[in-house]
Amino acid sequence: LTDIATVADAVRSHRAGIVLGARRFSGDVPLRSRFGNDMTRAVFRLATGRRLQDTQTGLRGYPAWMLGWLQTVDGDRFEYELEVLLAAGRHGIELHEVPIATIYLDENASSHFHPIRDSIRVYVPFLKFSMSSLAAFGIDAALFFALMALTGNLALAVVLARVLSASANFAMNHRLVFAGRRHRPAGAAARYGTLVVTLMAVNYL
């Protein structure tokens, strides 16, 4: 009850975002629970650039205005929890964490989490979130090898492959991954172009 009250108080202070009750995983924590959270936390940070203490917490607080939006997020069971966090990033919704107690009874024997089946379901959102990068990598590699075979010109192959794959990556990210962000496309494209040129030079070297 104390943790519920803590999260509820935080929702009153952060009405524009989601409040997560973050466990610290200290003390007697089952190995699979500690490992699972550490792994998911690391993958979440790699995929989104956001650092969270507890990505799998079930104690969350949402302001009333957000209930309609939550119904538009796809997913079921454990993967829905991650889908919400990923969707929050795409829509510019803030995530706030407040510490709560970490309690496991009888080695978490009452948990309905199936290690193999549910782990696959949990990581599917990350795969979908990363598809634009994976697709751009495939385009870049295929174009590079094709252009090298046709022209034998390393600089031309690197430049054309990177320009085309980067354009596809930017378009997919802008339309699908960050569709909810209110960034101006021109400014984002300029910053993205600077990054592409830098990486292209390193890639050529």
N, C-alpha and C positions, 0 to 999 in steps of 0.2 A: 504493500500500500504506500509505503514511503517513496519507492521508486516511481510509482504511477503519479503520485502528487508532484514529484520533481519534474517529470516530463510535462504534466499539465501546466505547471507554473511557467515552464520554458515556452510552451505554445503561446501563452498569453503575452510573452515578451517578444516572440518572433512570429508574428502573424503572417509574414510573407513567405515563410519557409516551412520545412519539415524538421521536426525534432526527433532525434534518434537517441534512445537510451543505450549508451555505450558501455558494454562490459569490459573490464580490464584484464580478464583472464589470468588473475593471480590466484595463488593458492592451489587447492586440489581440483584441477580441471582435467577431464578425460582427454587422453591424447588425441583422439580423432576430432574432438571439438576444437582443441587448440590449433591443431594442424590445419583443419578445414578453414577456420577463420583467418589464420595467417596467410594461407594460399589465396583465398578469395580477396582479401584486403590488398595483397600485392598485385594481383591481376587487375583489380579495379583501379588501382593507382596508375598502372601502365596504360590501361585503356582510356582513362578519363583525365589523368593528371591531378585528380583529387585525392587527398589523404584523409581516410576515415579510420577510426579505431575499430569499429564494429559494423561491417557491412551486412551481417546476417541477423541483427537483433530483431526480435519480434515485438519489442516494446517501442512503439513509435507514436508520435503525436502529430495530428494534422489539423490545421484550422478549418473551420466549417466551409469556407469558400472553396476549398480544394477538393471536396468530396466528389463533385461532378467530374473534375479532371481525372481523379483517381480511377473512375469507372471507364475512362477511355484508354487506360494503359493495358496492354495485352499481357497475358501470362496467367499462370495458375500456381498454387502452392508455393514452393520455395523460390522458384525462378521469378515469381511476381515481385518478390521483395527487391530483387536486383533490377528488374525492369523499371520499377518506380525510381530507383536511384539514378539509373541511366537516363530515363526520361526527364528527370528533374534537371540534369545537366543540360540536356538539349533545350529545355524551356527556360533556362536561367533561374530556376528555383533554388533558393539557398538551402543548405543542409547544416543543421546545428546539432552537435552532440552534447549530451549531459551524462556524467558518470552514474552508473547504477551498479548494484551488487551483482557479482557473478556466482550463481548458485546452481549446482548440479546435484540431484538426488539419485543415489544408487547408480553412479556412473552414467547418468542420463538415460537410464533404462526405459523411461517412458517416452522417449523421443520417437517420432514417426519417420525420422530421416533414414532413408535407405542409402547406404554409402555409395553404391555404384549408380543405381538408377537416378537418384535425386541429384547426385553430383553432376551427371550429364545434363540434367534439366537446368541446374543452376548456371552452368557455363555456356549454355546456348545463347543467352542474351549478350554475353561478351563477344561471342563469335559473330552475331549479327551486327553488333556495334563496330566491329573491326573489319567488316566486309569491304568497305570502301578502300581501306589501305591494302588489303589482300588483293583486291581487284586491280588496283593501280600497280602493285608489284608485278602481277602477271602481265599486264599490258606493257610495262616498262621492259621486262626481261624478253618478252616475245619480240617486241619491236627492235630492241637492241641487237639481238642475234640475227634477226632477219636483215636489218640494214647493214650489219657487218658482213654478212654473207653476200649481199648484193653489191655493196660499194667498196668494202675493204677500208673505209675511212672511219677511224676510231672517233674523231671529234664529231663528225656528222652524225654517226650512229648514236653517240651519247646525247647530243643536243636534241635531235629529233625525238628520240625515244623518251627523254625526260620531259620535254615540253608537252608532248601528247599525253603521256601518262599523268603528269602533274595537272594538266587541264581537266582530265577525267576525274582525278582524285578531288580537286577543288570543287567541281560541279556536284559530285556525289555528296561530299561533306556539307556543302552549302545547302543543298536541297533536302537531304535525308537526315544526316547526323545532327546538324545544328539548325534545323529548320525553325526552331522556336526562338533563336537568338535574334535580337534586333541590331545586328551589325550591318553597316553599309557594305555591300558587295565590293565596291571599288576599293575601299580602304583595306578590307580583308584580302582582296586579290593582290594589292601592292605588297603587303607584308608577306603574303604567301609566296609571291614571285621572288622576293629577296631571298627567302629561305631556299627556294628551288635553285636559284642561280648559285648560291653558296654550295649547296650539296652537289650540284652538277660539276662544279670546278673540282671539288674533292674527289668525286666519282671518276672524273677524267684522269686526275693524277694517279 
